[in-house]
Amino acid sequence: ILHIFADAGAVLNAADENGANGVYSAAAAGNRESVLFFIEHGADINCRTRSGATPVMGAAFKMDHEMLRLLLEKGGDPDLPDREGRTPLMVVAENSDPDSAAILIEAGADVNTRDNMGRSAVDIMLESGRKGDMEAYRKCMDLLSDAGAELLRSKKES
């Protein structure tokens, strides 16, 4: 069906009322084929919703590791923040998701970026407390540390 719309000249970068374009919506639905279609037809892989969320951030939030890999392989930016300055890595740190953290770090995510409140992924992880099992929390913290995250820097120093 998407091919019919594209052949008819549909605007594939059009966004809904929340600012989500086809790539974002297809990624949120976990539809790999549609994501690839939109990207191949020029849709913006780094589009932002009204809140500033990107498809990469959405996949990170949903802990959809395969979608996250696909988006990053196709040019998704692992460091684009939302309006609060939160990056995809901060989202996965808050949820203690070591698999997504590893994918983002491998893709070059900056482990020391700070949000609008001066918090890093480590700060957010510590503030949110342990979510999920303790092993996942430890793995996520170890990944951040091994990647060079500043563990002892205070928000006031940033």
C-alpha positions in Angstrom: 0.0 0.0 0.0 2.8 2.4 0.8 4.1 2.0 -2.7 0.8 3.1 -4.1 1.0 6.3 -2.0 4.6 7.0 -3.0 3.8 6.4 -6.7 0.9 8.9 -6.4 3.2 11.5 -5.0 2.3 11.4 -1.4 4.4 13.4 1.0 6.3 10.8 2.9 7.7 13.2 5.4 4.3 14.5 6.4 3.7 14.5 10.2 0.7 13.8 12.3 -0.7 16.2 15.0 2.1 15.1 17.4 4.8 15.7 14.8 5.5 12.0 14.1 6.3 11.2 10.5 6.1 7.8 8.8 9.5 6.6 10.0 8.6 7.5 13.6 5.1 5.9 13.4 6.4 2.7 11.7 9.3 2.4 14.2 6.9 2.9 17.1 4.8 0.0 15.7 7.8 -2.1 15.2 7.2 -2.4 11.5 10.7 -2.9 10.0 9.5 -3.1 6.4 7.7 0.2 6.6 10.6 1.9 8.3 12.9 0.8 5.4 10.3 1.9 2.9 10.1 5.4 4.3 13.8 5.8 4.6 14.4 4.5 1.1 11.9 7.1 -0.1 13.6 10.0 1.6 11.7 10.4 4.9 13.7 12.0 7.7 15.1 9.3 10.0 15.9 11.9 12.6 12.5 13.6 12.6 11.2 14.9 15.9 7.8 14.9 17.5 6.5 18.0 19.2 8.2 16.8 22.4 11.5 16.4 20.5 11.5 12.6 20.5 13.1 10.9 17.6 12.5 7.4 16.1 15.8 6.2 17.9 14.5 7.5 21.2 11.1 5.8 20.6 12.8 2.5 19.9 15.1 2.9 23.0 12.0 3.7 25.2 10.2 0.6 23.9 13.4 -1.5 24.4 13.0 -2.7 20.8 16.6 -3.7 20.2 16.2 -4.8 16.6 14.5 -1.6 15.6 17.1 0.4 17.5 19.9 -1.3 15.6 18.1 -0.8 12.3 17.5 2.9 12.8 21.1 3.5 13.9 22.5 1.5 10.9 20.3 3.6 8.6 21.6 6.9 10.0 19.6 7.6 13.1 21.5 9.9 15.5 22.1 8.3 18.9 22.6 11.6 20.6 19.6 13.8 19.4 18.0 15.1 22.6 14.3 15.8 23.2 13.1 19.2 24.4 14.2 18.3 27.9 17.7 17.6 26.7 17.3 13.8 27.3 19.0 11.5 24.9 18.1 7.9 24.0 21.0 6.7 26.2 19.4 8.6 29.2 16.1 6.9 28.4 17.6 3.4 28.5 19.7 4.2 31.6 16.5 5.2 33.4 15.0 1.9 32.5 18.2 -0.1 33.3 18.2 -1.6 29.8 21.8 -2.8 29.2 21.1 -4.3 25.8 19.9 -0.9 24.4 22.7 0.9 26.2 25.3 -1.4 24.5 23.7 -0.8 21.1 23.7 3.0 21.6 27.3 3.1 23.0 28.5 1.0 20.1 26.8 3.5 17.7 28.8 6.3 19.4 26.4 7.7 21.9 28.0 10.3 24.2 27.9 8.8 27.7 28.6 12.2 29.4 25.9 14.4 27.7 23.8 16.3 30.1 20.1 17.2 29.9 18.6 20.6 30.5 18.7 19.9 34.3 22.5 19.1 34.1 22.0 15.3 34.6 23.9 12.6 32.8 22.7 9.1 32.0 24.5 8.0 35.2 22.7 10.7 37.3 19.4 9.7 35.8 20.0 6.1 36.5 20.9 6.8 40.1 17.9 9.1 40.6 15.4 6.7 39.2 16.6 3.9 41.3 16.9 0.3 40.2 14.2 -0.6 37.7 14.0 -4.2 36.7 16.4 -6.7 38.1 19.7 -5.9 39.9 21.8 -7.7 37.3 20.4 -5.5 34.5 21.1 -2.4 36.6 24.7 -3.4 37.2 25.3 -4.3 33.6 23.9 -0.9 32.5 26.1 0.9 35.0 29.1 -1.1 34.0 28.6 -0.3 30.3 28.4 3.4 31.1 31.5 3.3 33.3 33.5 1.2 30.7 32.5 3.7 28.0 34.0 6.5 30.0 30.9 7.9 31.9 31.9 10.3 34.6 30.6 8.7 37.7 31.6 11.2 40.4 31.0 14.6 38.7 28.3 16.6 40.3 25.6 18.5 38.4 26.9 21.8 39.7 30.2 21.2 37.9 28.6 21.0 34.4 
